[in-house]
């Protein structure tokens, strides 16, 4: 075979390789599903076929300020001796779905943005909405300590802008999450020209996701833009965005205890061939509280209290440089890229506290379900939004024929009190004795929620993600903050960006 023939064969082979590669890339990228019904063969998203619409190639974007936490199976609960003798975090194998989580705790500046919006929208007509959302800055006060500078400055002063917000109750956090959901969805609808930008919203004119979905929001809706009404092409007003469009977010919320603990452990760096190779005591990969790398040798890995009277170390050789809280990202992240999952501030989670977790589901375990439905009139229409622009909700009706649940409130399920018994009826004095006699023998009731992670004023024992404590949902403290999560829609995996991949396990 001569040289020219060999060159031609190689050139042809090269072209075939490139053509094949191009076909492969085109088949893997772009739209995976064509706009044709996989059931009937009819075209979708066209007015000529009745106007049925479906987003067939949805891809969830990474929410701003969040990281992706790929779910899986792990051993939930304590990994060291139960020195507090609480017996409230027994080890058990559970699984959680993938989700997105705030990279850091919610900061003072982020919370001030929320307060500013409340003041601007409701301040004139309903000032109580703003006042009720303020963190309890008096939480810094101590009967035998001087913390007045923190009372007056911590929330507002520019020097603390990027420090975690504290003094917020569990109840206040729920409202913050709802507000964040509405603002993100409003911006998304403005981006697709379904809404007009309106910075002059007041009272019930403010954008609310549920009100919008119920067809009651009339504030900044565009008249001739946004989603074209394929059912009625002559309709110049168009239609509203829906869940089916994939524009509206699933919403922000607090993580469940299981989600928070799973994310805090960050065990992806310890995974080998489907198994966890080595456990942890803390979110970092060792059982020491100090860094062992040459460049950072001896540095403290979290903001916590080393001992009585030792909050920060000696001058010239500070432990964590945090007399109280520290600025976010002051310490290395875990394998997921999450900062301060142990130390700095403890964090609220969604669960109602109970010391017995053995009866919870082994997939997405959670205690505290209260099922609600949107309130409707006798004709089946949603009730009008209230003066704050919110849709009224009601507790779901009991249904003894349901297999998945029979009552709306399930916080007391299996906890041993009288009302948890299937034989219980009001006025019935028979049955098991109540386990939780709030205010007499215990401080546990349905308004008590779990918080996780050690704080700046805690000893190292509480840095273990498996530990947990509880606090009344109406109380804010100087050591409890929070971060939000968002559910992952669809596939539980995302393709890693190898160019941006980095080793964060320390």
C-alpha positions as CSV (number, residue, x, y, z in Angstrom):
1,X,0.0,0.0,0.0
2,X,1.5,3.3,-1.1
3,X,1.8,6.4,1.0
4,X,-0.9,8.4,-0.9
5,X,-3.4,5.6,-0.4
6,X,-2.6,5.3,3.2
7,X,-3.1,9.0,3.7
8,X,-6.5,9.0,1.9
9,X,-7.7,6.1,4.1
10,X,-6.6,7.9,7.3
11,X,-8.2,11.1,6.1
12,X,-11.5,9.2,5.4
13,X,-11.3,7.5,8.8
14,X,-10.7,10.8,10.5
15,X,-13.8,12.3,8.7
16,X,-15.9,9.3,9.8
17,X,-14.7,9.7,13.4
18,X,-15.6,13.4,13.4
19,X,-19.0,12.7,11.8
20,X,-19.7,10.0,14.3
21,X,-18.6,12.2,17.2
22,X,-20.8,15.1,15.9
23,X,-23.8,12.7,15.7
24,X,-23.1,11.5,19.2
25,X,-22.8,15.0,20.6
26,X,-26.0,16.1,18.8
27,X,-27.8,13.1,20.2
28,X,-26.6,13.7,23.8
29,X,-27.1,17.4,23.8
30,X,-29.9,19.8,23.0
31,X,-33.5,18.6,23.3
32,X,-33.8,15.0,24.4
33,X,-37.5,14.9,23.7
34,X,-39.2,16.3,20.5
35,X,-42.5,18.2,20.7
36,X,-44.5,15.1,19.8
37,X,-46.7,13.1,22.1
38,X,-45.1,9.8,23.0
39,X,-48.6,8.5,23.5
40,X,-50.6,9.6,20.5
41,X,-48.0,11.0,18.0
42,X,-49.8,14.4,17.9
43,X,-47.7,17.5,18.1
44,X,-47.8,19.4,21.4
45,X,-47.3,23.1,22.0
46,X,-49.2,24.1,18.9
47,X,-52.6,25.8,18.6
48,X,-53.6,23.7,15.6
49,X,-54.0,20.7,17.9
50,X,-56.0,22.3,20.6
51,X,-53.2,24.0,22.5
52,X,-51.9,21.3,24.8
53,X,-48.6,22.5,26.3
54,X,-45.8,20.7,28.0
55,X,-42.2,21.5,28.8
56,X,-40.5,18.3,27.5
57,X,-36.9,19.2,28.1
58,X,-36.9,20.8,31.6
59,X,-33.6,21.4,33.3
60,X,-33.5,22.8,36.8
61,X,-31.1,25.6,37.3
62,X,-28.8,25.9,40.3
63,X,-30.6,28.3,42.7
64,X,-28.5,31.4,43.5
65,X,-26.4,31.0,46.7
66,X,-26.9,27.2,46.8
67,X,-25.0,24.0,46.2
68,X,-26.3,20.7,44.9
69,X,-26.4,17.9,47.5
70,X,-26.7,14.5,45.9
71,X,-28.9,12.3,48.1
72,X,-28.3,8.7,49.1
73,X,-28.2,6.3,52.0
74,X,-26.4,7.0,55.3
75,X,-26.3,6.1,59.0
76,X,-28.3,8.8,60.7
77,X,-27.7,9.5,64.4
78,X,-24.8,9.8,66.8
79,X,-21.4,8.3,66.1
80,X,-19.9,8.8,69.5
81,X,-20.8,8.1,73.1
82,X,-24.1,9.7,74.3
83,X,-22.5,11.7,77.1
84,X,-25.7,13.7,77.6
85,X,-27.7,10.4,78.2
86,X,-30.5,11.8,75.9
87,X,-30.9,8.7,73.8
88,X,-32.7,10.8,71.2
89,X,-30.4,10.2,68.2
90,X,-30.2,6.4,67.9
91,X,-28.2,5.3,64.8
92,X,-30.3,3.9,61.9
93,X,-30.0,3.6,58.2
94,X,-32.1,6.0,56.1
95,X,-32.1,7.6,52.7
96,X,-32.8,11.1,51.5
97,X,-33.5,12.5,48.0
98,X,-31.2,15.0,46.3
99,X,-31.7,18.7,47.1
100,X,-30.1,22.1,46.9
101,X,-28.9,23.8,50.1
102,X,-27.6,27.3,50.9
103,X,-23.8,27.4,50.8
104,X,-23.7,29.4,54.1
105,X,-26.1,30.4,56.9
106,X,-28.5,33.2,56.0
107,X,-26.7,36.4,56.8
108,X,-27.7,39.7,58.4
109,X,-27.6,41.5,55.1
110,X,-29.9,38.9,53.4
111,X,-32.3,39.1,56.3
112,X,-32.2,42.9,56.2
113,X,-33.2,42.7,52.5
114,X,-36.3,40.8,53.7
115,X,-37.1,43.3,56.4
116,X,-36.7,46.2,53.9
117,X,-39.2,44.6,51.6
118,X,-41.7,44.1,54.4
119,X,-41.4,47.7,55.5
120,X,-41.8,49.0,52.0
121,X,-44.8,46.9,51.1
122,X,-46.7,46.6,54.4
123,X,-45.1,49.3,56.6
124,X,-47.8,52.0,56.1
125,X,-51.0,49.8,56.4
126,X,-49.8,46.8,58.3
127,X,-46.6,47.7,60.3
128,X,-47.1,44.7,62.6
129,X,-46.0,42.5,59.7
130,X,-42.6,44.2,59.8
131,X,-42.3,44.3,63.6
132,X,-43.2,40.6,64.0
133,X,-40.4,39.6,61.6
134,X,-37.7,41.5,63.4
135,X,-35.0,39.2,65.1
136,X,-34.9,39.4,68.8
137,X,-31.7,41.4,69.3
138,X,-32.2,41.3,73.0
139,X,-31.3,37.7,72.8
140,X,-27.7,38.9,73.1
141,X,-28.3,40.3,76.6
142,X,-26.9,38.5,79.6
143,X,-27.7,39.1,83.2
144,X,-24.1,38.8,84.2
145,X,-22.3,39.7,81.0
146,X,-21.7,42.8,78.9
147,X,-23.2,42.3,75.4
148,X,-24.8,45.7,74.8
149,X,-22.7,46.4,71.7
150,X,-24.2,43.3,70.0
151,X,-27.7,44.2,71.0
152,X,-27.4,47.6,69.3
153,X,-25.1,46.7,66.3
154,X,-25.1,43.0,65.3
155,X,-28.1,43.0,63.0
156,X,-27.6,46.5,61.4
157,X,-24.0,47.5,61.4
158,X,-22.1,47.0,58.1
159,X,-19.3,45.3,60.0
160,X,-21.6,42.3,60.6
161,X,-23.3,42.2,57.2
162,X,-21.8,38.8,56.3
163,X,-22.3,37.2,59.7
164,X,-25.2,34.7,60.2
165,X,-28.4,36.2,61.4
166,X,-29.5,35.1,64.9
167,X,-32.4,35.9,67.2
168,X,-34.8,34.5,64.6
169,X,-37.5,32.0,65.8
170,X,-38.6,28.9,63.9
171,X,-41.9,30.6,63.1
172,X,-40.1,33.7,61.6
173,X,-38.0,31.5,59.4
174,X,-41.1,30.0,57.8
175,X,-42.2,33.4,56.7
176,X,-38.7,34.2,55.4
177,X,-38.7,31.1,53.2
178,X,-42.1,31.9,51.8
179,X,-41.0,35.5,51.0
180,X,-37.8,34.2,49.3
181,X,-39.9,31.8,47.2
182,X,-42.1,34.6,46.0
183,X,-39.3,37.0,45.1
184,X,-37.4,34.3,43.1
185,X,-40.6,33.3,41.3
186,X,-41.5,37.0,40.6
187,X,-38.1,37.6,39.0
188,X,-38.4,34.4,36.9
189,X,-41.7,35.5,35.5
190,X,-40.3,39.0,34.8
191,X,-37.5,37.2,32.9
192,X,-39.9,35.4,30.6
193,X,-42.0,38.6,30.2
194,X,-45.0,37.3,31.9
195,X,-44.8,40.1,34.6
196,X,-43.7,43.7,34.5
197,X,-41.1,44.9,36.9
198,X,-42.9,46.7,39.7
199,X,-41.0,48.1,42.6
200,X,-44.0,50.0,43.9
201,X,-46.0,47.1,45.3
202,X,-48.1,47.7,48.4
203,X,-50.4,45.7,50.6
204,X,-52.3,42.9,48.8
205,X,-50.8,44.1,45.4
206,X,-47.5,42.3,46.2
207,X,-46.6,39.2,44.2
208,X,-47.5,35.9,45.9
209,X,-46.8,32.6,44.2
210,X,-49.9,30.8,45.4
211,X,-52.1,33.7,44.7
212,X,-50.7,33.9,41.2
213,X,-51.2,30.2,40.6
214,X,-54.8,30.5,41.8
215,X,-55.4,33.2,39.2
216,X,-56.0,36.0,41.7
217,X,-52.9,38.1,41.2
218,X,-53.6,41.1,39.0
219,X,-50.7,43.4,39.9
220,X,-48.0,43.5,37.3
221,X,-49.2,41.0,34.7
222,X,-48.2,42.0,31.2
223,X,-51.1,42.5,28.8
224,X,-49.5,41.5,25.5
225,X,-46.5,39.5,26.4
226,X,-45.6,36.4,28.3
227,X,-47.1,33.1,27.6
228,X,-49.1,33.0,24.4
229,X,-52.5,31.4,24.8
230,X,-52.4,28.4,22.4
231,X,-55.9,27.4,23.2
232,X,-57.1,30.8,22.0
233,X,-54.6,32.3,19.6
234,X,-56.7,35.5,19.3
235,X,-56.3,36.2,23.0
236,X,-53.9,39.1,23.2
237,X,-53.7,39.0,27.0
238,X,-52.0,35.5,27.0
239,X,-52.0,33.2,29.9
240,X,-50.3,32.8,33.3
241,X,-47.2,30.7,33.9
242,X,-47.8,27.3,35.5
243,X,-45.9,24.5,37.1
244,X,-46.0,22.7,33.8
245,X,-43.8,25.5,32.3
246,X,-41.0,24.7,34.6
247,X,-40.5,28.4,35.5
248,X,-41.8,28.6,39.0
249,X,-39.5,27.1,41.6
250,X,-40.5,24.3,44.0
251,X,-40.0,26.8,46.8
252,X,-37.6,27.4,49.7
253,X,-37.9,25.7,53.1
254,X,-36.0,24.6,56.1
255,X,-34.2,21.2,55.7
256,X,-35.5,18.2,57.5
257,X,-33.3,16.8,60.3
258,X,-32.3,14.0,58.0
259,X,-31.4,16.3,55.1
260,X,-29.4,18.6,57.3
261,X,-27.5,15.8,58.9
262,X,-26.8,14.0,55.6
263,X,-25.5,17.3,54.1
264,X,-23.4,18.0,57.2
265,X,-21.6,14.7,57.1
266,X,-20.5,15.3,53.5
267,X,-19.5,11.7,53.0
268,X,-19.0,11.8,49.3
269,X,-15.3,12.0,49.8
270,X,-15.4,8.7,51.8
271,X,-17.4,6.7,49.3
272,X,-15.7,3.8,47.5
273,X,-17.6,1.4,45.2
274,X,-21.0,2.0,46.8
275,X,-19.8,1.9,50.4
276,X,-18.7,4.4,53.0
277,X,-15.1,3.6,53.7
278,X,-14.7,5.5,56.9
279,X,-17.0,7.3,59.2
280,X,-16.6,10.8,60.8
281,X,-17.1,12.6,64.0
282,X,-17.3,16.0,62.3
283,X,-18.0,17.3,58.8
284,X,-14.4,17.1,58.0
285,X,-12.3,14.0,57.3
286,X,-10.7,13.4,60.6
287,X,-11.5,13.1,64.3
288,X,-9.4,16.1,65.2
289,X,-10.6,19.7,65.6
290,X,-7.4,21.0,64.1
291,X,-6.0,21.0,60.6
292,X,-3.2,18.6,60.0
293,X,-1.9,19.9,56.6
294,X,1.5,21.5,56.7
295,X,0.4,24.9,55.4
296,X,-2.5,25.1,57.9
297,X,-1.1,22.9,60.7
298,X,-2.8,23.4,64.0
299,X,-5.6,25.7,62.8
300,X,-9.0,25.3,64.4
301,X,-11.6,24.0,61.8
302,X,-14.7,25.5,63.3
303,X,-16.0,28.3,65.6
304,X,-16.8,26.8,69.0
305,X,-16.0,27.2,72.7
306,X,-12.9,25.2,73.7
307,X,-13.6,25.4,77.4
308,X,-14.8,27.5,80.3
309,X,-13.8,31.1,79.6
310,X,-12.0,30.1,76.4
311,X,-14.0,31.5,73.5
312,X,-11.2,32.5,71.1
313,X,-7.7,31.6,72.5
314,X,-4.9,33.9,73.5
315,X,-3.8,37.1,71.9
316,X,-1.4,36.5,69.0
317,X,-2.6,32.9,68.7
318,X,-6.4,33.0,68.4
319,X,-8.1,29.6,68.0
320,X,-10.9,30.5,65.7
321,X,-10.8,34.4,65.8
322,X,-14.4,34.3,66.9
323,X,-15.3,35.8,70.2
324,X,-18.9,35.2,69.3
325,X,-20.0,34.4,65.7
326,X,-17.6,34.7,62.8
327,X,-18.0,35.9,59.2
328,X,-19.3,33.3,56.8
329,X,-16.7,31.2,54.9
330,X,-14.1,31.7,57.6
331,X,-13.5,28.0,57.8
332,X,-13.1,25.3,55.0
333,X,-16.2,23.7,53.5
334,X,-17.1,20.0,53.6
335,X,-17.2,17.8,50.6
336,X,-20.4,19.3,49.3
337,X,-19.0,22.8,49.5
338,X,-21.1,23.7,52.5
339,X,-19.6,26.1,55.1
340,X,-20.1,26.0,58.9
341,X,-22.2,22.9,59.2
342,X,-20.6,22.6,62.6
343,X,-19.9,25.6,64.7
344,X,-20.6,29.4,64.3
345,X,-24.3,29.1,64.8
346,X,-26.6,26.1,65.3
347,X,-29.4,25.8,62.8
348,X,-33.1,25.3,62.8
349,X,-34.5,22.3,61.0
350,X,-38.1,21.5,60.0
351,X,-38.8,18.6,62.4
352,X,-40.9,18.7,65.6
353,X,-38.7,17.3,68.4
354,X,-39.4,13.8,69.9
355,X,-36.9,11.6,71.5
356,X,-38.2,8.5,69.7
357,X,-37.3,8.3,66.0
358,X,-37.6,4.5,65.5
359,X,-41.1,4.7,64.0
360,X,-40.2,7.3,61.3
361,X,-39.9,6.2,57.7
362,X,-36.5,5.0,56.5
363,X,-36.9,7.1,53.4
364,X,-37.0,10.9,53.9
365,X,-37.8,10.5,57.7
366,X,-39.6,13.5,59.1
367,X,-41.9,14.3,62.1
368,X,-44.2,17.3,62.0
369,X,-46.5,16.8,59.0
370,X,-49.5,19.0,59.0
371,X,-51.4,18.6,55.7
372,X,-53.3,21.6,54.4
373,X,-55.4,22.5,51.4
374,X,-56.3,25.8,49.8
375,X,-59.6,27.0,51.2
376,X,-62.5,26.8,48.7
377,X,-66.1,28.0,48.7
378,X,-69.2,25.9,48.3
379,X,-68.9,26.0,44.5
380,X,-65.3,24.8,44.6
381,X,-63.5,28.1,43.9
382,X,-60.6,29.3,45.9
383,X,-61.4,31.9,48.5
384,X,-60.2,35.4,47.7
385,X,-56.7,36.3,49.0
386,X,-56.5,38.2,52.3
387,X,-55.4,41.8,52.8
388,X,-51.8,40.7,52.6
389,X,-52.3,39.0,49.3
390,X,-52.1,35.5,50.6
391,X,-54.4,32.5,49.8
392,X,-56.1,31.1,52.9
393,X,-55.3,27.4,53.7
394,X,-57.2,25.0,55.9
395,X,-56.3,21.8,57.6
396,X,-56.9,18.7,55.4
397,X,-60.0,16.7,56.4
398,X,-59.6,13.4,58.1
399,X,-60.3,10.4,55.9
400,X,-60.4,7.0,57.5
401,X,-60.4,5.3,54.1
402,X,-57.0,6.7,53.1
403,X,-54.0,4.3,53.1
404,X,-51.2,6.9,53.3
405,X,-52.6,9.1,56.0
406,X,-55.9,9.5,58.0
407,X,-55.4,12.8,59.8
408,X,-53.8,16.1,58.9
409,X,-51.7,16.6,62.1
410,X,-49.2,13.9,62.5
411,X,-46.6,15.3,65.0
412,X,-47.9,13.0,67.8
413,X,-47.9,9.9,65.7
414,X,-46.4,6.9,67.7
415,X,-45.1,9.1,70.5
416,X,-47.1,7.3,73.2
417,X,-49.5,10.0,74.3
418,X,-53.3,9.5,74.6
419,X,-54.2,11.4,71.5
420,X,-51.9,9.3,69.4
421,X,-53.9,6.2,70.1
422,X,-56.3,5.0,67.4
423,X,-58.8,4.3,70.2
424,X,-58.7,7.9,71.5
425,X,-61.7,10.1,71.6
426,X,-62.2,13.4,73.4
427,X,-63.3,12.8,77.0
428,X,-61.9,9.3,77.0
429,X,-60.0,8.7,80.2
430,X,-58.8,5.2,79.1
431,X,-55.7,4.4,77.3
432,X,-51.9,5.0,77.8
433,X,-50.7,7.8,80.0
434,X,-49.6,10.9,78.2
435,X,-45.8,10.9,77.7
436,X,-45.5,14.6,77.1
437,X,-47.2,16.6,79.8
438,X,-46.0,20.0,78.7
439,X,-45.2,22.5,81.4
440,X,-45.4,19.9,84.2
441,X,-43.0,17.1,83.5
442,X,-41.4,18.2,80.2
443,X,-40.9,21.2,77.8
444,X,-41.8,19.1,74.8
445,X,-44.9,19.8,72.7
446,X,-45.8,20.3,69.1
447,X,-44.3,23.8,69.1
448,X,-40.9,22.5,70.0
449,X,-38.5,22.0,67.0
450,X,-35.1,20.5,66.4
451,X,-31.9,22.5,65.9
452,X,-28.6,21.0,64.8
453,X,-24.9,21.7,64.8
454,X,-22.8,23.3,67.5
455,X,-22.5,27.0,67.9
456,X,-19.9,29.6,69.0
457,X,-20.9,29.1,72.6
458,X,-21.0,25.3,72.5
459,X,-18.3,22.7,73.4
460,X,-17.0,20.3,70.7
461,X,-19.5,17.6,71.6
462,X,-22.3,19.5,69.8
463,X,-20.2,19.8,66.6
464,X,-21.0,16.2,65.8
465,X,-23.8,16.3,63.1
466,X,-25.6,13.4,64.8
467,X,-26.4,15.3,67.9
468,X,-29.6,17.3,68.2
469,X,-31.4,19.6,70.6
470,X,-34.7,21.4,70.7
471,X,-36.2,24.9,71.3
472,X,-39.7,26.4,71.3
473,X,-40.6,27.6,67.8
474,X,-41.4,31.1,69.1
475,X,-38.0,31.8,70.7
476,X,-35.0,33.3,69.1
477,X,-31.5,33.0,70.6
478,X,-28.0,34.4,70.1
479,X,-26.7,31.1,68.8
480,X,-29.3,29.7,66.4
481,X,-29.5,30.7,62.8
482,X,-30.7,28.8,59.7
483,X,-30.2,28.1,56.0
484,X,-32.7,27.1,53.3
485,X,-33.0,24.1,51.0
486,X,-34.9,23.5,47.7
487,X,-36.1,20.2,46.4
488,X,-34.4,18.7,43.3
489,X,-37.0,18.2,40.5
490,X,-36.5,15.1,38.3
491,X,-33.1,13.3,38.1
492,X,-31.3,12.8,41.3
493,X,-27.9,13.3,39.7
494,X,-26.3,16.1,37.8
495,X,-23.3,16.0,35.5
496,X,-20.2,17.3,37.2
497,X,-18.4,20.3,35.7
498,X,-14.9,18.9,35.5
499,X,-13.4,22.3,34.8
500,X,-14.8,23.7,38.0
501,X,-14.2,20.6,40.1
502,X,-12.1,21.2,43.2
503,X,-10.8,19.3,46.1
504,X,-12.5,20.7,49.2
505,X,-12.1,17.9,51.6
506,X,-9.6,19.0,54.3
